[in-house]
Amino acid sequence: MTLNIVKLPNFLQAQTLMFMSREGIVKSHNHEGRRWIDLVEGALDIKPSFGRIAIETMGLLSEADVHAA
């Protein structure tokens, strides 16, 4: 029998993070292989005059790419 131990994610849901010199909030986690992938929503900049057409500030990031704010 093989025992697989899954480490808990480093960050909590709704925790503020820094990535690529931006600030964001963890929306959810997903365990893939031996690492955690976080869905992070970046803080929205000033709304452009033409409006927003999509969620341009949300992305999947490995925990190695982010750090706590």
C-alpha positions in Angstrom: 0.0 0.0 0.0 1.3 3.5 -0.9 0.5 6.4 1.3 0.3 9.8 -0.4 0.5 12.8 1.9 -0.8 16.1 0.5 0.6 19.3 2.1 -2.0 22.0 2.9 -1.9 25.1 0.7 0.4 27.9 1.8 -2.3 30.6 1.4 -5.9 30.8 2.5 -8.9 31.7 0.4 -9.5 35.5 0.4 -5.9 36.1 1.5 -4.1 39.0 -0.1 -1.0 38.1 -2.2 1.7 39.8 -4.2 2.5 38.6 -7.8 4.4 40.3 -10.6 4.5 43.6 -8.5 0.7 43.5 -8.2 -1.7 42.7 -5.4 -4.4 40.1 -5.6 -6.8 37.9 -3.6 -6.9 34.1 -3.6 -10.3 33.0 -4.9 -9.7 29.2 -4.8 -7.1 26.5 -4.8 -6.5 23.3 -6.8 -4.0 20.6 -6.0 -2.2 19.4 -9.2 0.5 16.8 -9.0 2.8 17.8 -6.1 1.9 21.5 -6.1 -1.0 23.9 -5.4 -2.4 26.2 -8.0 -4.3 29.3 -6.8 -6.9 31.2 -8.7 -5.9 34.8 -7.9 -7.9 37.9 -8.8 -5.8 41.1 -9.1 -6.9 44.4 -7.8 -8.7 46.3 -10.5 -7.1 49.5 -11.8 -9.1 52.6 -12.6 -11.9 51.7 -14.9 -11.1 52.6 -18.5 -13.4 55.0 -20.4 -14.5 52.3 -22.7 -15.5 50.0 -19.9 -14.4 46.4 -19.1 -15.1 43.7 -21.5 -13.7 40.7 -19.5 -12.2 39.7 -16.3 -8.7 40.7 -17.3 -7.1 40.4 -13.9 -7.7 36.8 -12.9 -5.2 34.0 -13.4 -4.0 30.6 -12.2 -0.6 30.9 -10.4 1.6 28.3 -8.8 2.3 29.0 -5.2 6.0 29.4 -6.2 5.1 32.5 -8.1 3.3 34.4 -5.3 4.1 35.6 -1.8 2.0 36.9 1.1 1.4 40.6 1.1 
